[in-house]
């Protein structure tokens, strides 16, 4: 089932049901190549708004609220992480013709899984500082899950204004337009979502990707996850993979250096 509503600024918002799970999205539209975006942990699709405004003249951009985020379905404890199969089903349900897919952080790791398992459905994949890290110990993972649940509870006890103020304190180099949706998303995230994710070795994932791939990274000194060593390892595993370093950025590359991020995209896409 597909539901679409026209918004005032000519973007649309809609939802699509995949199995038992409802996924929400916003879409820029137009008879243009499709670009499907997946956000990071605790964000929502509209956290890509500044990127979408820069690219909407060239692409029909679909900003997905991933499972347990935004206006999409809450996490069902009885359903195991689909390893990207649900995003592939969204591509089919929206009848997207070989879209480019892009993700940030856990959204990048998600899109890597989609590309690995469903290369026939997509044309290219862009990974912005994915969580390519060793699997934590069970004790460490459980501590992280517990901490995340407490963090979500704290966000729910705060007003949006308080969350925005916190965001501006934590990330003073972000553009002012980033904080509104960042704050709204914190009230929309499911506290159980981190426990829902299932680990899959990133090396195994990228080895199976058979479409052009771009790995975008910033500085680990500024909070980036992907080090130069990981970039080198990734390109050894998948020699067709391209990489782009964006200066003056860390983990949130598109928020910290949007011009550099867009330049990297344009070089890869055009």
LINFENTA-V804324 format. One line per field, one symbol per residue. ss: DSSP state (H for helix, E for strand, L for the rest). A space follows every 50 residues. Layout:
ss: ???
This chain:
ss: LEEEEELLLLLEEEEEEELLEEEEEEELLLLLEEEEEELLLLLLHHHHHH HHHHHLLLEEEEEELLLLLLLLLLLLLLLLLLLLHHHHHHHHHLLLLLEE EEEELHHHHHHHHHHHHLHHHEEEEEEELLLLLLLLLHHHHHHHHHHHHH HHHHHHLLLHHHHHHHHHHHLLLLLHHHHHHHHHHHLLLLLLHHHHLLLL LHHHHHHLLLLEEEEEELLHHHLLLLLHHHHHHHHHHLLLLEEEELLLLL LLHHHHLHHHHHHHHHHHHL
